[in-house]
């Protein structure tokens, strides 16, 4: 029996994307939200911190990226269970931050992005999407990709022309920035996960200011990995920021665990020790066993039990040999008996037997060979 078996256990990893307006003075509140909502990894935008560093937040860890003007900025917060699984960090410009997680045999690239707003210069937008192209092209084919961020585009409800990447559950009308998002998804065989889950509009809207409501925060993943994601929704009632809402994505990964099989001790059948075998066993244990052992009681017990098991194993082998010999002897006697008995009369001669002789009754009580 093998000492272990491979089991597949599915566990959930929850990702979040959130434009928090500013991280200054909110880091502990963010950690509180992640703990309450059971978020493992959070992609945050508009941190408004300058520089690029890693920072401990209680038991969590933050990687962030920002410019000198303290405008914009992105970050990724990882909980205590996954922070030590981060093996690589990449930064592109001041709007794209990526980390690589390795879980068992799975490689997961998590990207936090903050796309340029509609009013910015066209060259800024082109540069942003060029950086995104270069980042995704650098990922391995078998690696998983999760892009979460404020993409400042409306993909809308209408999915005509983008059926492969748009799941039809959007908000509002498509605009030019939304077309850029959809074209990017088409180019890299990705999908916009938010749009594949039917929700009430309250759980689709990611930005709300007065009467204006829109969907501009998205999760993008590889299209062939879409079945790993079981839910994607907006959580509307978190007060960390007034306008933007947190979007969560639930991913279920199957990880292989090595489980030890139950160790079964061989059972000693003491009842089979009979006759000569029993006498031989008692003599061997009595004469050769170390009953006069001087020392620790536990050591004496271990020594004697080991010897008894050894002798019992030898006796089992002897028993099996005797059983085999007996079976051969019985088979030999049966074959010699069958050769000495003349063949039975044909069935048509049975009519000459005495009247009233019941052949069926006789055959039902016939003695069968052992």
Secondary structure, DSSP 8 states (H G I E B T S, - for coil): --SEEEEEEEEEEEEEEEE-S--TTTHHHHHHHHHHTT-SEEEEE-----EEEEEEETTEEEEEEE-TT--S-EEEEE-TTTGGGEEEEEEETTTEEEEEEEETTEEEEEEEEE---TTS-HHHHHHHHHHHHHHHHTS-TTSEEEEEEE------S--TT-TTT--S---S---HHHHHHHHHHHHTTEEEGGGGS---GGGT--EEETTEEE--EEEEEEGGGGGGEEEEEEE---TTSSSB-EEEEEEEEEEEEEEE---------GGG--HHHHHHHHHHHHHHS-TT--S-HHHHHHHHHHHHHHHHHHHHHHHHHHHHHHHHHHHHHHHHHHHHS-----GGGGGGS-TT--HHHHHHT-----
